[in-house]
Amino acid sequence: MLIAADLVWTGDRFERGLGVETAGSHLRALRPLAPGETPDRHAALIGPALSDLQVNGSGGVMLNSDPTPEAIAHIVATQRARGTGWVMPTLITCEPERMRRAAKAAANAWGLPGFLGLHLEGPHLNPDRRGTHSAGPMGPLSDTTRAVVRDLRAQGIPVMVTLAPEIAGPEAVRDLADMGAVVSGGHSAATAEQTRAALAAGMSCFTHLYNAMPPMTSRGPGILGAAINSDAYAGIIADGHHVSWEMVALALRARPLPDRMFLVSDAMATIGGPDQFELYGEIIRLRDGALVNAAGALAGAHVDLVTSLRNMVTHVGVPLPEAYAMAALVPRDVMGLPRPGLREGQPLAEVLALDAALERLPLE
C-alpha cells in the first residue's frame, strides 16, 4: 500500500512530497512520489507513533492493581493499538511492597517493544493536593524509593519520579537526579521559592500542569507560576475536563522557551476496557467523558494521545506540527531519549498516520 502525506516526520524535520509504502505489518519504504503516481490513501501527517509518559492503566488493567510484567505488556499493547507506540506505565501512590513489585515487573518486562520505562507518581506528594491518590502512604523520600530508582537506573531503565518539592526537599531531588531519574514536580502546594529550589537541585519537569496545584494569585505564583515561568518541561492533560482550552493556550503562550510543553494522557483502565474500575477499594466510573470517584472528583483521564493531539489542534488552535511534537517528540526530550524517526522494516505499531480530520488512518 502506498500512502501519500502532506507532512512526514523523518527523524529530524518535516518533509513534503513523500510517500510511505507498507507491506503486511511493516513499513517497506519511505520515498518521494513519482510524477503521476496515484497513492492508495492520503494522510495529513505520517510520523513515528506517539510517546506517553503517564499511563496509569489501559485495557481494563491498572498497574497499581496488577504490578506484573503481563500487566505492563497488556497496557503497552492496548495503547499501541491506539497510536501510542511508546508507553511509560505509571504507578501512583502505594505502599513500599507494591512499588518493589512494580519495579521487579519493569525489570522483567524491559526490552518489550513500546515499553519506555516506569513513572513513579508518588508517594512523596502533598496530602492536601493528593487528588485521587491515597494519603496513607505519603511522606518524605524513602529508602524504598531510593533503592528502586537506583536499581532500575542501573539496568538502564528510564525512570520518572513525581514528587512535591515541599515534601521531598532539595536534597532528595538532588539524590534522585544524580541517580539519573527525571524528577517532576506535582501534587504539590509548594511556594515559588520552594519550586525554584527544587529546580536548582535538578528537578526538570512538572506533572499535569494546573492539576493538583493551587491556582496562582497576584502575590502568590506558587508552583504553577514558577513552573510556567521556568525552562523546565511540563506535561498537560488535553481532554477538556482537567484544564480548560483557554488555560492550555495561556500556558503555551507564556512559556519562555519552545518545545517545553508535552501531552500526557493520564489514562486509566477504561481506555480499551470497561467503563469502570476499582482503585484503592473505590469504584471509579466514566461519566460524560470524565472519570470520577464517588465524590464526583476527577480520577485520572479517559483519553488517548491521538485524541489529545487532535484536541490541541481543534480546540486550542495549535498548528499540527507543534501538536504532533508535543505528543511524539518532546516526551522523548524530557527523558533524554533520541527522537524517533521512520525506517524501512519498522513495525507499523511504531508508525502513525492521521487523516484530514486527524483521526488514525489504517496503514494495512
Salt bridges, closest charged atoms under 4 A:
ASP6 OD1 - HIS42 NE2 3.05
ASP12 OD1 - ARG13 NH1 2.99
GLU15 OE2 - ARG13 NH2 2.88
GLU21 OE1 - ARG28 NH2 3.11
GLU21 OE2 - ARG31 NE 2.45
GLU37 OE2 - ARG31 NH2 2.56
GLU95 OE2 - ARG98 NE 3.06
GLU97 OE1 - ARG100 NE 3.37
GLU121 OE2 - HIS133 NE2 3.49
GLU121 OE2 - HIS187 NE2 2.89
GLU121 OE2 - HIS208 NE2 3.21
GLU171 OE2 - ARG174 NH1 2.77
ASP175 OD2 - ARG146 NH2 3.18
GLU193 OE2 - ARG196 NH2 3.53
ASP239 OD2 - HIS242 ND1 2.85
ASP333 OD2 - ARG339 NH2 2.70
GLU350 OE2 - ARG80 NH2 3.10
GLU350 OE1 - ARG343 NH2 3.76
GLU359 OE1 - ARG310 NH1 3.55
